[in-house]
Amino acid sequence: MRGISFTDRMSLPSVHISISSGMIAFYAAVVSTVTASVQLWHFLRDRARIKLHVRRNMEIIGGPGVPRKGLTLVYVANRGRRPVTITAVGGFRLYPNNPFIIPECNPNLPHELTEGKSLIATLPPCDLDFSQISHWEAYDAVGHRYRLSVAGWYLRLRSRAQWRLHLRRDRKKKRLGGKHES
């Protein structure tokens, strides 16, 4: 008896696949687009997203002392995944009023806000005219500003232009040494 080899028993069909360079380019374009989209989604999801919310005429009841009425509370919350250290909370008023900082915060500033955490800045009852508020702001440790606009865009734009004109006049007055041009 003669030995039968594997190749003698069965002949395998040969398969030839031809892939054009256009198909490879199309596949590479699809893969790179999907990868770029996923990376952009991760970048946008993982950044810090600070949201401000303001409530006026609030009241603290219970606890020591007389109940405090007429409080303004500024909530600063981190809705993003990246932790942020908040260093200041305040507001800007329309021209000619100056901006202000709220010193009373719970927890005390500076404070690191991790994902889903918040802090509350408490503005005690005062003679602050809320119709003159341009926007509320919170600042982080690296200098980013997070803003909640209150006044209309036209009022903010006009106020900013008046501030610039005021600063330009002050610089001119300083440059001339307090003398007026004739």
MODELLER restraints for C-alpha pairs under 7 A, 6 or more apart:
rsr = mdl.restraints
at = mdl.atoms
rsr.add(forms.Gaussian(group=physical.xy_distance, feature=features.Distance(at['CA:45:A'], at['CA:80:A']), mean=6.96, stdev=0.5))
rsr.add(forms.Gaussian(group=physical.xy_distance, feature=features.Distance(at['CA:46:A'], at['CA:80:A']), mean=6.29, stdev=0.5))
rsr.add(forms.Gaussian(group=physical.xy_distance, feature=features.Distance(at['CA:46:A'], at['CA:81:A']), mean=5.01, stdev=0.5))
rsr.add(forms.Gaussian(group=physical.xy_distance, feature=features.Distance(at['CA:46:A'], at['CA:82:A']), mean=6.01, stdev=0.5))
rsr.add(forms.Gaussian(group=physical.xy_distance, feature=features.Distance(at['CA:47:A'], at['CA:80:A']), mean=5.76, stdev=0.5))
rsr.add(forms.Gaussian(group=physical.xy_distance, feature=features.Distance(at['CA:47:A'], at['CA:81:A']), mean=6.11, stdev=0.5))
rsr.add(forms.Gaussian(group=physical.xy_distance, feature=features.Distance(at['CA:47:A'], at['CA:82:A']), mean=5.45, stdev=0.5))
rsr.add(forms.Gaussian(group=physical.xy_distance, feature=features.Distance(at['CA:48:A'], at['CA:78:A']), mean=6.76, stdev=0.5))
rsr.add(forms.Gaussian(group=physical.xy_distance, feature=features.Distance(at['CA:48:A'], at['CA:80:A']), mean=4.50, stdev=0.5))
rsr.add(forms.Gaussian(group=physical.xy_distance, feature=features.Distance(at['CA:48:A'], at['CA:81:A']), mean=6.06, stdev=0.5))
rsr.add(forms.Gaussian(group=physical.xy_distance, feature=features.Distance(at['CA:48:A'], at['CA:82:A']), mean=4.86, stdev=0.5))
rsr.add(forms.Gaussian(group=physical.xy_distance, feature=features.Distance(at['CA:48:A'], at['CA:83:A']), mean=6.74, stdev=0.5))
rsr.add(forms.Gaussian(group=physical.xy_distance, feature=features.Distance(at['CA:48:A'], at['CA:84:A']), mean=6.80, stdev=0.5))
rsr.add(forms.Gaussian(group=physical.xy_distance, feature=features.Distance(at['CA:49:A'], at['CA:78:A']), mean=5.64, stdev=0.5))
rsr.add(forms.Gaussian(group=physical.xy_distance, feature=features.Distance(at['CA:49:A'], at['CA:79:A']), mean=5.17, stdev=0.5))
rsr.add(forms.Gaussian(group=physical.xy_distance, feature=features.Distance(at['CA:49:A'], at['CA:80:A']), mean=4.54, stdev=0.5))
rsr.add(forms.Gaussian(group=physical.xy_distance, feature=features.Distance(at['CA:50:A'], at['CA:76:A']), mean=6.75, stdev=0.5))
rsr.add(forms.Gaussian(group=physical.xy_distance, feature=features.Distance(at['CA:50:A'], at['CA:77:A']), mean=5.60, stdev=0.5))
rsr.add(forms.Gaussian(group=physical.xy_distance, feature=features.Distance(at['CA:50:A'], at['CA:78:A']), mean=4.59, stdev=0.5))
rsr.add(forms.Gaussian(group=physical.xy_distance, feature=features.Distance(at['CA:50:A'], at['CA:79:A']), mean=6.08, stdev=0.5))
rsr.add(forms.Gaussian(group=physical.xy_distance, feature=features.Distance(at['CA:50:A'], at['CA:146:A']), mean=6.47, stdev=0.5))
rsr.add(forms.Gaussian(group=physical.xy_distance, feature=features.Distance(at['CA:51:A'], at['CA:76:A']), mean=5.85, stdev=0.5))
rsr.add(forms.Gaussian(group=physical.xy_distance, feature=features.Distance(at['CA:51:A'], at['CA:77:A']), mean=5.33, stdev=0.5))
rsr.add(forms.Gaussian(group=physical.xy_distance, feature=features.Distance(at['CA:51:A'], at['CA:78:A']), mean=6.43, stdev=0.5))
rsr.add(forms.Gaussian(group=physical.xy_distance, feature=features.Distance(at['CA:52:A'], at['CA:74:A']), mean=6.82, stdev=0.5))
rsr.add(forms.Gaussian(group=physical.xy_distance, feature=features.Distance(at['CA:52:A'], at['CA:75:A']), mean=5.55, stdev=0.5))
rsr.add(forms.Gaussian(group=physical.xy_distance, feature=features.Distance(at['CA:52:A'], at['CA:76:A']), mean=4.76, stdev=0.5))
rsr.add(forms.Gaussian(group=physical.xy_distance, feature=features.Distance(at['CA:52:A'], at['CA:77:A']), mean=6.56, stdev=0.5))
rsr.add(forms.Gaussian(group=physical.xy_distance, feature=features.Distance(at['CA:52:A'], at['CA:148:A']), mean=6.00, stdev=0.5))
rsr.add(forms.Gaussian(group=physical.xy_distance, feature=features.Distance(at['CA:53:A'], at['CA:74:A']), mean=5.78, stdev=0.5))
rsr.add(forms.Gaussian(group=physical.xy_distance, feature=features.Distance(at['CA:53:A'], at['CA:75:A']), mean=5.04, stdev=0.5))
rsr.add(forms.Gaussian(group=physical.xy_distance, feature=features.Distance(at['CA:53:A'], at['CA:76:A']), mean=6.75, stdev=0.5))
rsr.add(forms.Gaussian(group=physical.xy_distance, feature=features.Distance(at['CA:54:A'], at['CA:73:A']), mean=5.72, stdev=0.5))
rsr.add(forms.Gaussian(group=physical.xy_distance, feature=features.Distance(at['CA:54:A'], at['CA:74:A']), mean=4.52, stdev=0.5))
rsr.add(forms.Gaussian(group=physical.xy_distance, feature=features.Distance(at['CA:54:A'], at['CA:75:A']), mean=6.18, stdev=0.5))
rsr.add(forms.Gaussian(group=physical.xy_distance, feature=features.Distance(at['CA:55:A'], at['CA:72:A']), mean=5.72, stdev=0.5))
rsr.add(forms.Gaussian(group=physical.xy_distance, feature=features.Distance(at['CA:55:A'], at['CA:73:A']), mean=5.22, stdev=0.5))
rsr.add(forms.Gaussian(group=physical.xy_distance, feature=features.Distance(at['CA:55:A'], at['CA:74:A']), mean=6.56, stdev=0.5))
rsr.add(forms.Gaussian(group=physical.xy_distance, feature=features.Distance(at['CA:56:A'], at['CA:71:A']), mean=6.23, stdev=0.5))
rsr.add(forms.Gaussian(group=physical.xy_distance, feature=features.Distance(at['CA:56:A'], at['CA:72:A']), mean=4.37, stdev=0.5))
rsr.add(forms.Gaussian(group=physical.xy_distance, feature=features.Distance(at['CA:56:A'], at['CA:73:A']), mean=6.42, stdev=0.5))
rsr.add(forms.Gaussian(group=physical.xy_distance, feature=features.Distance(at['CA:57:A'], at['CA:69:A']), mean=6.77, stdev=0.5))
rsr.add(forms.Gaussian(group=physical.xy_distance, feature=features.Distance(at['CA:57:A'], at['CA:70:A']), mean=4.08, stdev=0.5))
rsr.add(forms.Gaussian(group=physical.xy_distance, feature=features.Distance(at['CA:57:A'], at['CA:71:A']), mean=5.17, stdev=0.5))
rsr.add(forms.Gaussian(group=physical.xy_distance, feature=features.Distance(at['CA:57:A'], at['CA:72:A']), mean=5.92, stdev=0.5))
rsr.add(forms.Gaussian(group=physical.xy_distance, feature=features.Distance(at['CA:58:A'], at['CA:69:A']), mean=6.23, stdev=0.5))
rsr.add(forms.Gaussian(group=physical.xy_distance, feature=features.Distance(at['CA:58:A'], at['CA:70:A']), mean=5.45, stdev=0.5))
rsr.add(forms.Gaussian(group=physical.xy_distance, feature=features.Distance(at['CA:58:A'], at['CA:71:A']), mean=4.86, stdev=0.5))
rsr.add(forms.Gaussian(group=physical.xy_distance, feature=features.Distance(at['CA:58:A'], at['CA:72:A']), mean=6.21, stdev=0.5))
rsr.add(forms.Gaussian(group=physical.xy_distance, feature=features.Distance(at['CA:59:A'], at['CA:68:A']), mean=5.57, stdev=0.5))
rsr.add(forms.Gaussian(group=physical.xy_distance, feature=features.Distance(at['CA:59:A'], at['CA:69:A']), mean=4.41, stdev=0.5))
rsr.add(forms.Gaussian(group=physical.xy_distance, feature=features.Distance(at['CA:59:A'], at['CA:70:A']), mean=6.15, stdev=0.5))
rsr.add(forms.Gaussian(group=physical.xy_distance, feature=features.Distance(at['CA:59:A'], at['CA:71:A']), mean=6.11, stdev=0.5))
rsr.add(forms.Gaussian(group=physical.xy_distance, feature=features.Distance(at['CA:60:A'], at['CA:67:A']), mean=5.64, stdev=0.5))
rsr.add(forms.Gaussian(group=physical.xy_distance, feature=features.Distance(at['CA:60:A'], at['CA:68:A']), mean=5.35, stdev=0.5))
rsr.add(forms.Gaussian(group=physical.xy_distance, feature=features.Distance(at['CA:60:A'], at['CA:69:A']), mean=6.70, stdev=0.5))
rsr.add(forms.Gaussian(group=physical.xy_distance, feature=features.Distance(at['CA:61:A'], at['CA:67:A']), mean=5.03, stdev=0.5))
rsr.add(forms.Gaussian(group=physical.xy_distance, feature=features.Distance(at['CA:70:A'], at['CA:125:A']), mean=5.22, stdev=0.5))
rsr.add(forms.Gaussian(group=physical.xy_distance, feature=features.Distance(at['CA:71:A'], at['CA:122:A']), mean=6.80, stdev=0.5))
rsr.add(forms.Gaussian(group=physical.xy_distance, feature=features.Distance(at['CA:71:A'], at['CA:123:A']), mean=5.88, stdev=0.5))
rsr.add(forms.Gaussian(group=physical.xy_distance, feature=features.Distance(at['CA:71:A'], at['CA:124:A']), mean=5.10, stdev=0.5))
rsr.add(forms.Gaussian(group=physical.xy_distance, feature=features.Distance(at['CA:71:A'], at['CA:125:A']), mean=5.30, stdev=0.5))
rsr.add(forms.Gaussian(group=physical.xy_distance, feature=features.Distance(at['CA:72:A'], at['CA:122:A']), mean=5.96, stdev=0.5))
rsr.add(forms.Gaussian(group=physical.xy_distance, feature=features.Distance(at['CA:72:A'], at['CA:123:A']), mean=5.01, stdev=0.5))
rsr.add(forms.Gaussian(group=physical.xy_distance, feature=features.Distance(at['CA:72:A'], at['CA:124:A']), mean=6.65, stdev=0.5))
rsr.add(forms.Gaussian(group=physical.xy_distance, feature=features.Distance(at['CA:73:A'], at['CA:120:A']), mean=6.42, stdev=0.5))
rsr.add(forms.Gaussian(group=physical.xy_distance, feature=features.Distance(at['CA:73:A'], at['CA:121:A']), mean=5.74, stdev=0.5))
rsr.add(forms.Gaussian(group=physical.xy_distance, feature=features.Distance(at['CA:73:A'], at['CA:122:A']), mean=4.81, stdev=0.5))
rsr.add(forms.Gaussian(group=physical.xy_distance, feature=features.Distance(at['CA:73:A'], at['CA:123:A']), mean=6.24, stdev=0.5))
rsr.add(forms.Gaussian(group=physical.xy_distance, feature=features.Distance(at['CA:74:A'], at['CA:120:A']), mean=5.64, stdev=0.5))
rsr.add(forms.Gaussian(group=physical.xy_distance, feature=features.Distance(at['CA:74:A'], at['CA:121:A']), mean=5.01, stdev=0.5))
rsr.add(forms.Gaussian(group=physical.xy_distance, feature=features.Distance(at['CA:74:A'], at['CA:122:A']), mean=6.51, stdev=0.5))
rsr.add(forms.Gaussian(group=physical.xy_distance, feature=features.Distance(at['CA:75:A'], at['CA:118:A']), mean=6.87, stdev=0.5))
rsr.add(forms.Gaussian(group=physical.xy_distance, feature=features.Distance(at['CA:75:A'], at['CA:119:A']), mean=5.94, stdev=0.5))
rsr.add(forms.Gaussian(group=physical.xy_distance, feature=features.Distance(at['CA:75:A'], at['CA:120:A']), mean=4.67, stdev=0.5))
rsr.add(forms.Gaussian(group=physical.xy_distance, feature=features.Distance(at['CA:75:A'], at['CA:121:A']), mean=6.47, stdev=0.5))
rsr.add(forms.Gaussian(group=physical.xy_distance, feature=features.Distance(at['CA:76:A'], at['CA:118:A']), mean=5.41, stdev=0.5))
rsr.add(forms.Gaussian(group=physical.xy_distance, feature=features.Distance(at['CA:76:A'], at['CA:119:A']), mean=5.35, stdev=0.5))
rsr.add(forms.Gaussian(group=physical.xy_distance, feature=features.Distance(at['CA:76:A'], at['CA:120:A']), mean=6.31, stdev=0.5))
rsr.add(forms.Gaussian(group=physical.xy_distance, feature=features.Distance(at['CA:77:A'], at['CA:116:A']), mean=6.86, stdev=0.5))
rsr.add(forms.Gaussian(group=physical.xy_distance, feature=features.Distance(at['CA:77:A'], at['CA:117:A']), mean=5.85, stdev=0.5))
rsr.add(forms.Gaussian(group=physical.xy_distance, feature=features.Distance(at['CA:77:A'], at['CA:118:A']), mean=4.03, stdev=0.5))
rsr.add(forms.Gaussian(group=physical.xy_distance, feature=features.Distance(at['CA:77:A'], at['CA:119:A']), mean=6.52, stdev=0.5))
rsr.add(forms.Gaussian(group=physical.xy_distance, feature=features.Distance(at['CA:78:A'], at['CA:113:A']), mean=6.15, stdev=0.5))
rsr.add(forms.Gaussian(group=physical.xy_distance, feature=features.Distance(at['CA:78:A'], at['CA:114:A']), mean=6.61, stdev=0.5))
rsr.add(forms.Gaussian(group=physical.xy_distance, feature=features.Distance(at['CA:78:A'], at['CA:115:A']), mean=5.80, stdev=0.5))
rsr.add(forms.Gaussian(group=physical.xy_distance, feature=features.Distance(at['CA:78:A'], at['CA:116:A']), mean=5.48, stdev=0.5))
rsr.add(forms.Gaussian(group=physical.xy_distance, feature=features.Distance(at['CA:78:A'], at['CA:117:A']), mean=5.80, stdev=0.5))
rsr.add(forms.Gaussian(group=physical.xy_distance, feature=features.Distance(at['CA:78:A'], at['CA:118:A']), mean=6.25, stdev=0.5))
rsr.add(forms.Gaussian(group=physical.xy_distance, feature=features.Distance(at['CA:79:A'], at['CA:115:A']), mean=6.19, stdev=0.5))
rsr.add(forms.Gaussian(group=physical.xy_distance, feature=features.Distance(at['CA:79:A'], at['CA:116:A']), mean=5.48, stdev=0.5))
rsr.add(forms.Gaussian(group=physical.xy_distance, feature=features.Distance(at['CA:80:A'], at['CA:115:A']), mean=5.81, stdev=0.5))
rsr.add(forms.Gaussian(group=physical.xy_distance, feature=features.Distance(at['CA:81:A'], at['CA:115:A']), mean=4.91, stdev=0.5))
rsr.add(forms.Gaussian(group=physical.xy_distance, feature=features.Distance(at['CA:82:A'], at['CA:114:A']), mean=6.66, stdev=0.5))
rsr.add(forms.Gaussian(group=physical.xy_distance, feature=features.Distance(at['CA:82:A'], at['CA:115:A']), mean=6.57, stdev=0.5))
rsr.add(forms.Gaussian(group=physical.xy_distance, feature=features.Distance(at['CA:83:A'], at['CA:112:A']), mean=6.52, stdev=0.5))
rsr.add(forms.Gaussian(group=physical.xy_distance, feature=features.Distance(at['CA:83:A'], at['CA:113:A']), mean=5.48, stdev=0.5))
rsr.add(forms.Gaussian(group=physical.xy_distance, feature=features.Distance(at['CA:83:A'], at['CA:114:A']), mean=4.26, stdev=0.5))
rsr.add(forms.Gaussian(group=physical.xy_distance, feature=features.Distance(at['CA:83:A'], at['CA:115:A']), mean=6.36, stdev=0.5))
rsr.add(forms.Gaussian(group=physical.xy_distance, feature=features.Distance(at['CA:84:A'], at['CA:112:A']), mean=5.46, stdev=0.5))
rsr.add(forms.Gaussian(group=physical.xy_distance, feature=features.Distance(at['CA:84:A'], at['CA:113:A']), mean=5.21, stdev=0.5))
rsr.add(forms.Gaussian(group=physical.xy_distance, feature=features.Distance(at['CA:84:A'], at['CA:114:A']), mean=6.55, stdev=0.5))
rsr.add(forms.Gaussian(group=physical.xy_distance, feature=features.Distance(at['CA:84:A'], at['CA:140:A']), mean=6.58, stdev=0.5))
rsr.add(forms.Gaussian(group=physical.xy_distance, feature=features.Distance(at['CA:85:A'], at['CA:110:A']), mean=6.39, stdev=0.5))
rsr.add(forms.Gaussian(group=physical.xy_distance, feature=features.Distance(at['CA:85:A'], at['CA:111:A']), mean=5.30, stdev=0.5))
rsr.add(forms.Gaussian(group=physical.xy_distance, feature=features.Distance(at['CA:85:A'], at['CA:112:A']), mean=3.97, stdev=0.5))
rsr.add(forms.Gaussian(group=physical.xy_distance, feature=features.Distance(at['CA:85:A'], at['CA:113:A']), mean=5.95, stdev=0.5))
rsr.add(forms.Gaussian(group=physical.xy_distance, feature=features.Distance(at['CA:85:A'], at['CA:140:A']), mean=5.32, stdev=0.5))
rsr.add(forms.Gaussian(group=physical.xy_distance, feature=features.Distance(at['CA:85:A'], at['CA:141:A']), mean=5.57, stdev=0.5))
rsr.add(forms.Gaussian(group=physical.xy_distance, feature=features.Distance(at['CA:86:A'], at['CA:109:A']), mean=6.80, stdev=0.5))
rsr.add(forms.Gaussian(group=physical.xy_distance, feature=features.Distance(at['CA:86:A'], at['CA:110:A']), mean=5.52, stdev=0.5))
rsr.add(forms.Gaussian(group=physical.xy_distance, feature=features.Distance(at['CA:86:A'], at['CA:111:A']), mean=5.43, stdev=0.5))
rsr.add(forms.Gaussian(group=physical.xy_distance, feature=features.Distance(at['CA:86:A'], at['CA:112:A']), mean=6.22, stdev=0.5))
rsr.add(forms.Gaussian(group=physical.xy_distance, feature=features.Distance(at['CA:86:A'], at['CA:138:A']), mean=6.89, stdev=0.5))
rsr.add(forms.Gaussian(group=physical.xy_distance, feature=features.Distance(at['CA:86:A'], at['CA:139:A']), mean=5.73, stdev=0.5))
rsr.add(forms.Gaussian(group=physical.xy_distance, feature=features.Distance(at['CA:86:A'], at['CA:140:A']), mean=4.23, stdev=0.5))
rsr.add(forms.Gaussian(group=physical.xy_distance, feature=features.Distance(at['CA:86:A'], at['CA:141:A']), mean=6.22, stdev=0.5))
rsr.add(forms.Gaussian(group=physical.xy_distance, feature=features.Distance(at['CA:87:A'], at['CA:109:A']), mean=5.57, stdev=0.5))
rsr.add(forms.Gaussian(group=physical.xy_distance, feature=features.Distance(at['CA:87:A'], at['CA:110:A']), mean=4.36, stdev=0.5))
rsr.add(forms.Gaussian(group=physical.xy_distance, feature=features.Distance(at['CA:87:A'], at['CA:111:A']), mean=6.75, stdev=0.5))
rsr.add(forms.Gaussian(group=physical.xy_distance, feature=features.Distance(at['CA:87:A'], at['CA:139:A']), mean=5.74, stdev=0.5))
rsr.add(forms.Gaussian(group=physical.xy_distance, feature=features.Distance(at['CA:87:A'], at['CA:140:A']), mean=5.28, stdev=0.5))
rsr.add(forms.Gaussian(group=physical.xy_distance, feature=features.Distance(at['CA:87:A'], at['CA:141:A']), mean=5.87, stdev=0.5))
rsr.add(forms.Gaussian(group=physical.xy_distance, feature=features.Distance(at['CA:88:A'], at['CA:109:A']), mean=6.87, stdev=0.5))
rsr.add(forms.Gaussian(group=physical.xy_distance, feature=features.Distance(at['CA:88:A'], at['CA:138:A']), mean=5.70, stdev=0.5))
rsr.add(forms.Gaussian(group=physical.xy_distance, feature=features.Distance(at['CA:88:A'], at['CA:139:A']), mean=5.24, stdev=0.5))
rsr.add(forms.Gaussian(group=physical.xy_distance, feature=features.Distance(at['CA:89:A'], at['CA:101:A']), mean=5.93, stdev=0.5))
rsr.add(forms.Gaussian(group=physical.xy_distance, feature=features.Distance(at['CA:89:A'], at['CA:102:A']), mean=5.74, stdev=0.5))
rsr.add(forms.Gaussian(group=physical.xy_distance, feature=features.Distance(at['CA:89:A'], at['CA:121:A']), mean=6.92, stdev=0.5))
rsr.add(forms.Gaussian(group=physical.xy_distance, feature=features.Distance(at['CA:89:A'], at['CA:137:A']), mean=5.83, stdev=0.5))
rsr.add(forms.Gaussian(group=physical.xy_distance, feature=features.Distance(at['CA:89:A'], at['CA:138:A']), mean=4.37, stdev=0.5))
rsr.add(forms.Gaussian(group=physical.xy_distance, feature=features.Distance(at['CA:89:A'], at['CA:139:A']), mean=6.47, stdev=0.5))
rsr.add(forms.Gaussian(group=physical.xy_distance, feature=features.Distance(at['CA:90:A'], at['CA:100:A']), mean=5.52, stdev=0.5))
rsr.add(forms.Gaussian(group=physical.xy_distance, feature=features.Distance(at['CA:90:A'], at['CA:101:A']), mean=4.04, stdev=0.5))
rsr.add(forms.Gaussian(group=physical.xy_distance, feature=features.Distance(at['CA:90:A'], at['CA:102:A']), mean=5.17, stdev=0.5))
rsr.add(forms.Gaussian(group=physical.xy_distance, feature=features.Distance(at['CA:90:A'], at['CA:136:A']), mean=5.88, stdev=0.5))
rsr.add(forms.Gaussian(group=physical.xy_distance, feature=features.Distance(at['CA:90:A'], at['CA:137:A']), mean=5.40, stdev=0.5))
rsr.add(forms.Gaussian(group=physical.xy_distance, feature=features.Distance(at['CA:90:A'], at['CA:138:A']), mean=6.43, stdev=0.5))
rsr.add(forms.Gaussian(group=physical.xy_distance, feature=features.Distance(at['CA:91:A'], at['CA:99:A']), mean=5.74, stdev=0.5))
rsr.add(forms.Gaussian(group=physical.xy_distance, feature=features.Distance(at['CA:91:A'], at['CA:100:A']), mean=5.45, stdev=0.5))
rsr.add(forms.Gaussian(group=physical.xy_distance, feature=features.Distance(at['CA:91:A'], at['CA:101:A']), mean=6.50, stdev=0.5))
rsr.add(forms.Gaussian(group=physical.xy_distance, feature=features.Distance(at['CA:91:A'], at['CA:135:A']), mean=5.77, stdev=0.5))
rsr.add(forms.Gaussian(group=physical.xy_distance, feature=features.Distance(at['CA:91:A'], at['CA:136:A']), mean=4.15, stdev=0.5))
rsr.add(forms.Gaussian(group=physical.xy_distance, feature=features.Distance(at['CA:91:A'], at['CA:137:A']), mean=5.59, stdev=0.5))
rsr.add(forms.Gaussian(group=physical.xy_distance, feature=features.Distance(at['CA:92:A'], at['CA:98:A']), mean=6.86, stdev=0.5))
rsr.add(forms.Gaussian(group=physical.xy_distance, feature=features.Distance(at['CA:92:A'], at['CA:99:A']), mean=4.23, stdev=0.5))
rsr.add(forms.Gaussian(group=physical.xy_distance, feature=features.Distance(at['CA:92:A'], at['CA:100:A']), mean=6.44, stdev=0.5))
rsr.add(forms.Gaussian(group=physical.xy_distance, feature=features.Distance(at['CA:92:A'], at['CA:133:A']), mean=6.02, stdev=0.5))
rsr.add(forms.Gaussian(group=physical.xy_distance, feature=features.Distance(at['CA:92:A'], at['CA:134:A']), mean=5.45, stdev=0.5))
rsr.add(forms.Gaussian(group=physical.xy_distance, feature=features.Distance(at['CA:92:A'], at['CA:135:A']), mean=5.42, stdev=0.5))
rsr.add(forms.Gaussian(group=physical.xy_distance, feature=features.Distance(at['CA:92:A'], at['CA:136:A']), mean=6.28, stdev=0.5))
rsr.add(forms.Gaussian(group=physical.xy_distance, feature=features.Distance(at['CA:93:A'], at['CA:99:A']), mean=5.59, stdev=0.5))
rsr.add(forms.Gaussian(group=physical.xy_distance, feature=features.Distance(at['CA:93:A'], at['CA:132:A']), mean=5.42, stdev=0.5))
rsr.add(forms.Gaussian(group=physical.xy_distance, feature=features.Distance(at['CA:93:A'], at['CA:133:A']), mean=4.30, stdev=0.5))
rsr.add(forms.Gaussian(group=physical.xy_distance, feature=features.Distance(at['CA:93:A'], at['CA:134:A']), mean=4.89, stdev=0.5))
rsr.add(forms.Gaussian(group=physical.xy_distance, feature=features.Distance(at['CA:94:A'], at['CA:132:A']), mean=5.47, stdev=0.5))
rsr.add(forms.Gaussian(group=physical.xy_distance, feature=features.Distance(at['CA:94:A'], at['CA:133:A']), mean=6.10, stdev=0.5))
rsr.add(forms.Gaussian(group=physical.xy_distance, feature=features.Distance(at['CA:94:A'], at['CA:134:A']), mean=5.41, stdev=0.5))
rsr.add(forms.Gaussian(group=physical.xy_distance, feature=features.Distance(at['CA:94:A'], at['CA:156:A']), mean=6.91, stdev=0.5))
rsr.add(forms.Gaussian(group=physical.xy_distance, feature=features.Distance(at['CA:94:A'], at['CA:159:A']), mean=5.54, stdev=0.5))
rsr.add(forms.Gaussian(group=physical.xy_distance, feature=features.Distance(at['CA:95:A'], at['CA:159:A']), mean=5.05, stdev=0.5))
rsr.add(forms.Gaussian(group=physical.xy_distance, feature=features.Distance(at['CA:95:A'], at['CA:162:A']), mean=6.75, stdev=0.5))
rsr.add(forms.Gaussian(group=physical.xy_distance, feature=features.Distance(at['CA:95:A'], at['CA:163:A']), mean=6.49, stdev=0.5))
rsr.add(forms.Gaussian(group=physical.xy_distance, feature=features.Distance(at['CA:102:A'], at['CA:121:A']), mean=6.46, stdev=0.5))
rsr.add(forms.Gaussian(group=physical.xy_distance, feature=features.Distance(at['CA:102:A'], at['CA:122:A']), mean=6.97, stdev=0.5))
rsr.add(forms.Gaussian(group=physical.xy_distance, feature=features.Distance(at['CA:102:A'], at['CA:123:A']), mean=6.16, stdev=0.5))
rsr.add(forms.Gaussian(group=physical.xy_distance, feature=features.Distance(at['CA:104:A'], at['CA:121:A']), mean=5.83, stdev=0.5))
rsr.add(forms.Gaussian(group=physical.xy_distance, feature=features.Distance(at['CA:104:A'], at['CA:122:A']), mean=5.54, stdev=0.5))
rsr.add(forms.Gaussian(group=physical.xy_distance, feature=features.Distance(at['CA:105:A'], at['CA:120:A']), mean=5.63, stdev=0.5))
rsr.add(forms.Gaussian(group=physical.xy_distance, feature=features.Distance(at['CA:105:A'], at['CA:121:A']), mean=4.16, stdev=0.5))
rsr.add(forms.Gaussian(group=physical.xy_distance, feature=features.Distance(at['CA:105:A'], at['CA:122:A']), mean=5.96, stdev=0.5))
rsr.add(forms.Gaussian(group=physical.xy_distance, feature=features.Distance(at['CA:106:A'], at['CA:119:A']), mean=5.82, stdev=0.5))
rsr.add(forms.Gaussian(group=physical.xy_distance, feature=features.Distance(at['CA:106:A'], at['CA:120:A']), mean=5.32, stdev=0.5))
rsr.add(forms.Gaussian(group=physical.xy_distance, feature=features.Distance(at['CA:106:A'], at['CA:121:A']), mean=6.37, stdev=0.5))
rsr.add(forms.Gaussian(group=physical.xy_distance, feature=features.Distance(at['CA:107:A'], at['CA:119:A']), mean=6.22, stdev=0.5))
rsr.add(forms.Gaussian(group=physical.xy_distance, feature=features.Distance(at['CA:133:A'], at['CA:150:A']), mean=6.58, stdev=0.5))
rsr.add(forms.Gaussian(group=physical.xy_distance, feature=features.Distance(at['CA:133:A'], at['CA:151:A']), mean=6.53, stdev=0.5))
rsr.add(forms.Gaussian(group=physical.xy_distance, feature=features.Distance(at['CA:134:A'], at['CA:149:A']), mean=6.34, stdev=0.5))
rsr.add(forms.Gaussian(group=physical.xy_distance, feature=features.Distance(at['CA:134:A'], at['CA:150:A']), mean=5.55, stdev=0.5))
rsr.add(forms.Gaussian(group=physical.xy_distance, feature=features.Distance(at['CA:134:A'], at['CA:151:A']), mean=4.87, stdev=0.5))
rsr.add(forms.Gaussian(group=physical.xy_distance, feature=features.Distance(at['CA:134:A'], at['CA:156:A']), mean=6.14, stdev=0.5))
rsr.add(forms.Gaussian(group=physical.xy_distance, feature=features.Distance(at['CA:135:A'], at['CA:147:A']), mean=6.62, stdev=0.5))
rsr.add(forms.Gaussian(group=physical.xy_distance, feature=features.Distance(at['CA:135:A'], at['CA:148:A']), mean=5.51, stdev=0.5))
rsr.add(forms.Gaussian(group=physical.xy_distance, feature=features.Distance(at['CA:135:A'], at['CA:149:A']), mean=4.21, stdev=0.5))
rsr.add(forms.Gaussian(group=physical.xy_distance, feature=features.Distance(at['CA:135:A'], at['CA:150:A']), mean=5.06, stdev=0.5))
rsr.add(forms.Gaussian(group=physical.xy_distance, feature=features.Distance(at['CA:135:A'], at['CA:151:A']), mean=6.75, stdev=0.5))
rsr.add(forms.Gaussian(group=physical.xy_distance, feature=features.Distance(at['CA:136:A'], at['CA:147:A']), mean=5.72, stdev=0.5))
rsr.add(forms.Gaussian(group=physical.xy_distance, feature=features.Distance(at['CA:136:A'], at['CA:148:A']), mean=5.13, stdev=0.5))
rsr.add(forms.Gaussian(group=physical.xy_distance, feature=features.Distance(at['CA:136:A'], at['CA:149:A']), mean=6.44, stdev=0.5))
rsr.add(forms.Gaussian(group=physical.xy_distance, feature=features.Distance(at['CA:137:A'], at['CA:145:A']), mean=6.49, stdev=0.5))
rsr.add(forms.Gaussian(group=physical.xy_distance, feature=features.Distance(at['CA:137:A'], at['CA:146:A']), mean=5.51, stdev=0.5))
rsr.add(forms.Gaussian(group=physical.xy_distance, feature=features.Distance(at['CA:137:A'], at['CA:147:A']), mean=4.53, stdev=0.5))
rsr.add(forms.Gaussian(group=physical.xy_distance, feature=features.Distance(at['CA:137:A'], at['CA:148:A']), mean=6.38, stdev=0.5))
rsr.add(forms.Gaussian(group=physical.xy_distance, feature=features.Distance(at['CA:138:A'], at['CA:145:A']), mean=5.85, stdev=0.5))
rsr.add(forms.Gaussian(group=physical.xy_distance, feature=features.Distance(at['CA:138:A'], at['CA:146:A']), mean=5.19, stdev=0.5))
rsr.add(forms.Gaussian(group=physical.xy_distance, feature=features.Distance(at['CA:138:A'], at['CA:147:A']), mean=6.65, stdev=0.5))
rsr.add(forms.Gaussian(group=physical.xy_distance, feature=features.Distance(at['CA:139:A'], at['CA:145:A']), mean=4.79, stdev=0.5))
rsr.add(forms.Gaussian(group=physical.xy_distance, feature=features.Distance(at['CA:139:A'], at['CA:146:A']), mean=6.36, stdev=0.5))
rsr.add(forms.Gaussian(group=physical.xy_distance, feature=features.Distance(at['CA:173:A'], at['CA:179:A']), mean=6.90, stdev=0.5))
